[in-house]
Amino acid sequence: MNKGYCLISPANCVDHLTVLYDGACPLCTNSVEWLQKRMRPGRLVFIELGSDEGMALRSNLPATIRDQDTMFLIRSRDGRSWVRSTAALLSTRGLRHPWRWLVAGLIVPRPIRDWCYRQVARRRQRITCTKAECIHGS
């Protein structure tokens, strides 16, 4: 049973928490900018999935999650990684007060959190795209 995480080779990791996100998604990019403004220094590194470094990190993930169109959080110390809502909520741990309390969302059962995450992910282009972007995207 998938518990929202998996292990990858620690030799392929950098020494910190790394968030892999969709740089072509306006909602994802805005979320990363929001996190960066409120993050305590040195807590997270953000890498676009489509970048060379992002593709290299993603290629080391197990095949069961490697090709998912989602957010990933990778801990370099032991190579543990999380996806979807767990990755999003754990990435808030390094935020300044009061935002760090968002991690309390982990008390909601993962199937419910991931269902909500998938609903937003399906609609992410419609949620944040401008009129010009929506015309090109349709």
N, C-alpha and C positions, 0 to 999 in steps of 0.2 A: 504494500500500500504506500503510495506517495504521500509523504508528510509535508510537502511544500518545500523540500530542500533535497539536495543531492551532494555527493562528494565529487570533487575533481582533483587533479594532481596539484599538490601545493607547489611543486617545482615550476608550474606555469603561471603562478600568481605573483602579484605585486604585494608589497607589505602594507596593506590597509584594506578598508572596505571599498569595494568598487561597485558603482551602479552602472549597469548597461541599460541604455534607454534608446528609444526610437527618435533620432534627431530630425526625421522628416515629419514627425507628428507635432503639430502646434501645442496640443495639450501637454504632451510629454516634455517638450522644450520649456514651456511656461512653468511646469511643475518643478523642473530642475532649477530654473532661475529663482523660483520662490524659495526652494530649499537652500540654495547657495546664499541668498540674502540673510537667512535666519540660522545658518549652520555655524556651529563653533568651529574655529580654524582647525584644519587637518583631520577632520572626521571622515569625510567621504571624498572619493574621486569619481567624477562623472565622465563616462566614455560613451560615445554614440555607437550603437550596434553596427552601423555601416562603415565605421572607420577601420583602418587596418588593425589597430590594437583591439578594437571591439570584436572584430571577426576572429582574431587569434584567440582571445579569451573565450568567446562563444564556441569555437571549434573544439575546445577541451571539455565542454560540458557533455554529460551523457546524452545519447541520441534521443532518449525519451523526452527531453525538454529543449534540446539544442535548437530545434526548428520552430519553437513556439514564438509567436509574435507577442512578446510580453516584456515586462521589466525584469531584470535580473539583479540580484545583490550577491556579491561574491566576497567572502572573508578570506584573506590571503594566508592567515596563520595556519589554517588547516584545510583550505580549499572548499569549505562548506558553501553552498549557494542556496538561495531562496528565489522563488518566482511569485509573480502576481501580487496579491494583497499582502502576503507576508513580507515580500521584498519592500513594498511601498511603506508598510508600517514600521519595519525595522530600520529603514533609512531615516526615520524621524527621531531616532534615539539621540543623535548628535545635535539636535536643534537646541537653541537657547530657550529658556523658560519664557512663556508658558507653553510653547509649541511642542516641547518634548513629551507632553502628556498625550499626544496623538498616538503614541505607541500603545496606550491602554486599549486601543481598538483590537489588539490581539486576543482579548478575552472573548470576542465574538467568534463562534465556531468557524473554522477555515472554510468549509463548504459555503457558508452564507457570505463570508467576506469575498471569496473568489467569485461567487455568482454576481455580487455587486460590482466587483472589479471588471468582470467580463462584460457587463451591461454598459458600463462607462466606456470600456475599450472599443466595443462595437460602434459606439456613437461618437467617438473622440473627434473625428474629422468634422462632424456636424456641430459639435459643441463649441469648437474654438476657431473654425476657419472663417476667414473674412469672405465677403461676397465674391471677390476676384478668385480666391483660392477655391471656393466651392464650385465656381463655374468650371475651373480647370479639372477639379477632382471628379466631376460627374460625367 
